[in-house]
Amino acid sequence: MMKIATKTVTVTTGNGGSTYQNEIDLNDMGLDISKIIACYFEPTNAGIGLTSTGGGQCTLAKNYNTATGILTISIGSTTYCRPMTWTGTVIAITA
């Protein structure tokens, strides 16, 4: 039976072309972590601020570890991305 659970989280990024990793523990969502087939992060503040007209973008990437139940959200930023905090919802689905 498919189950869906959600969790509100906050992740951060900085500037200077670095990648910032945020670890989200999904063990407290009431799901069998070994059966999670999909995880999503939907930020509520999807607008991305740039400090300059030099262009570039912030990118979100995710990696879920079925052994630990940790969702890693990596935010890679170009030199022109300003530091910011992203608040949003993690959605996890089990089969």
N, C-alpha and C positions, 0 to 999 in steps of 0.2 A: 504494500500500500504506500502510495506517495505521501510524503509529509513535507510541509513548508513551514519554515520558522524565520522570523525577522529579529533584527537587533540593531539598535541605533548606536553608531560609533563615531569617533572623531579621529581624523588622521591629519598629519601635517606635512608640509613641504617647505623648502627654503629656496634660496637662489644660488647662483654661481655655477650652474651646470652640474650639480650633484644629484644623486639619487637618494631619496629618503625612504626607508622601509619601515612600515608600520605593521606590527603583528597583532592580529585580532584572534582571540581565543573563542572558538565556536563550541567548546565543550559544555557551556552553560545554556545552550539553546534548546535542550530537551530532545536532541536528535541522536541517532546512532552515527557517530562521526565517520565510521568506516563505510557507511552507506550513502554518504553525501555524494551526489552526482553532479551538482552544479552549485556555484556560489557567485553571487553578484554583489557589487557595491554600487549603490545609486546615490551620488552626492546631491544634497539639496541646493548647494551653492555651486552649480555647474559652471558659472561664469569664471573665466580665468583672467586674472589681472596681469598685465605686463608693465614693467617699470620703464620701458622705453619703446620707441617706435621701431626698434631694431628687429622686431618680429620674433618668431619662435612660438613654442607651445609647451604646456605642461602635459605630460601623458601619464595615464594610470595603467598599471599592469597588476595582475593578481596571480598568486600561486597558492593552491590549497594542498596541504600535507595531510593525507588520510591517516597516517600513523599517529600524528600528534593532535590533530584537530585545529591546527593553526592556519589561518588565512593570512598570507603576507600580501599587503598592498604596497607596491612600489610606485613612487611618484618621481618620475624623472623630469628634470626641469632644464630649460635652456638658461643661458646667462641672463636673459631678460625677464624671466618669471619672478614675480615678487613672492616673498614668503607668505604663506596663507594656511588657514585651517579649513579642512573640509569636514563637514558633518553630513552624515547620510545614513542609509539603511543597508545593512548586509542582509541578503536574502539567501537562505540555504535550502536546498531541496534534496530529499532522499528518495530512493527508488523502493 
